[in-house]
Amino acid sequence: MLAELGWPHIKKLIDQHGPKQELILSAGLCHQPNARDWLLSQLKAKDETIVLTALEALGCWGADVPQSIVEESLVHPSHKRRLAGLQMLTFRAHLLSDSQLLQLCEEPLADFRDAVAIAAVRLLQRRDGSIISERLTAISLHGSDALAKAALLALGCIATPTSQKCLLELSKSLPEGERREQALKQLGQQFRN
């Protein structure tokens, strides 16, 4: 709320009370370059909670965070780190081609935890490239039920000729059941618009 005057107050509180989670998150919210630099320095902390909170606070700085930090977060074993990496990637995605974005999302898409993989699908659904639709189609066929549902919804949101073609193919090739019904539903919504 104090714009460029906010970071000095937050920094003073950090100096007095240490890097508490609330103060780390407020450093991210003040949107000041000095706060971003301080958050980046916290990634070297020995305390995992501080590192994770700093990564979460850097989410909105994704375009200004070194890509290596985003990449490291996306392949880290911790699901919270992967989610933080996807949040940073959300703000960096406009700088990347569809193939670059897809390449960065491959590890989270293959994650056995649905929350991580679904977050990656939601990031991809903001793009309308044919390779994105084709990857979502593969997920619809081979992913868990929750992940397949998210991928089918994403294909419905994309609403391009390629995504429509993918939905049509899925509606014919998926076995009878919930996935096929979801594909038909998404396809039907495409033609209503």
SVG drawing of the C-alpha trace seen along z (x, -y; Angstrom):
<svg xmlns="http://www.w3.org/2000/svg" viewBox="-25 -6 48 55">
<polyline fill="none" stroke="black" stroke-width="0.4" points="0.0,0.0 3.0,-2.3 4.4,-1.6 8.1,-2.3 8.0,-3.3 6.8,0.1 10.0,2.2 12.0,0.1 9.3,0.7 9.2,4.4 13.0,4.7 13.1,2.9 10.6,5.5 12.7,8.3 15.9,6.9 14.0,6.7 12.1,10.0 14.0,12.2 12.7,13.7 9.2,14.7 6.9,16.2 4.5,13.2 7.3,10.8 8.8,12.8 5.5,13.0 5.0,9.2 8.3,8.6 6.9,10.3 3.7,8.3 5.4,4.9 6.7,5.4 9.9,3.5 13.1,4.5 15.1,4.3 12.6,6.7 12.9,9.1 16.7,9.1 16.4,9.8 14.0,12.7 16.5,14.1 19.2,14.0 16.9,16.0 17.0,18.9 20.5,19.7 19.1,20.1 19.6,23.4 16.0,23.3 13.7,25.0 10.7,23.1 12.4,19.8 13.5,21.0 10.0,22.3 8.3,19.1 10.8,17.0 10.0,19.0 6.2,18.5 6.8,14.8 8.8,14.6 5.8,16.0 4.7,12.6 8.3,11.8 8.5,14.9 9.5,12.9 12.4,11.3 13.6,14.3 16.6,16.1 15.3,19.0 17.6,21.4 15.7,20.8 12.4,21.6 13.8,24.7 15.3,25.9 11.9,25.5 10.1,27.4 12.3,30.5 12.7,30.4 11.2,33.4 9.0,31.3 5.5,30.7 5.4,27.3 8.6,26.2 7.1,27.5 3.9,25.5 6.0,22.4 8.0,23.0 4.7,23.2 3.5,20.0 6.7,18.3 6.4,19.9 2.9,18.4 4.4,14.9 7.2,16.0 5.1,17.9 4.6,14.9 8.3,14.8 8.4,18.4 7.3,20.3 4.8,23.1 7.5,25.7 9.7,24.0 6.8,23.8 5.8,27.4 9.4,28.5 9.5,26.7 6.1,28.3 7.1,31.9 8.4,32.8 5.4,31.3 3.0,33.0 4.7,36.3 4.4,35.8 2.6,38.6 0.8,36.0 -2.3,34.8 -2.1,31.3 1.2,30.6 0.2,32.1 -3.2,30.3 -1.5,27.0 0.8,27.6 -2.3,28.3 -4.0,25.1 -0.9,23.2 -0.9,24.8 -4.6,24.1 -3.8,20.4 -2.0,21.2 -3.7,22.2 -0.8,23.8 -1.4,27.2 1.5,28.9 -0.2,27.9 -3.5,29.4 -1.8,32.5 0.0,32.9 -3.3,32.3 -4.9,35.0 -2.2,37.5 -2.8,36.6 -6.6,37.2 -5.8,40.7 -3.1,41.8 -3.4,39.6 -5.2,40.3 -8.9,39.6 -8.5,36.2 -5.7,35.2 -7.6,36.4 -10.6,34.4 -8.4,31.3 -6.9,31.9 -10.3,32.3 -11.5,29.1 -8.3,27.3 -9.0,28.5 -12.5,27.1 -11.1,23.7 -8.6,23.5 -11.4,23.5 -9.2,23.6 -9.7,25.8 -6.9,28.0 -8.4,28.4 -11.8,29.1 -10.3,31.8 -8.5,33.3 -11.8,33.4 -13.6,35.0 -10.9,37.7 -11.1,38.3 -14.9,38.5 -14.6,41.3 -11.5,43.1 -12.1,43.0 -13.9,46.1 -17.4,45.6 -17.3,43.8 -16.7,40.5 -13.7,39.4 -15.7,39.9 -18.7,38.1 -16.4,35.2 -14.9,35.1 -18.4,35.0 -19.5,32.3 -16.5,30.1 -17.0,30.7 -20.6,29.8 -19.7,26.5 -17.3,25.7 -20.0,25.7 -22.4,23.7 -20.0,20.8"/>
</svg>
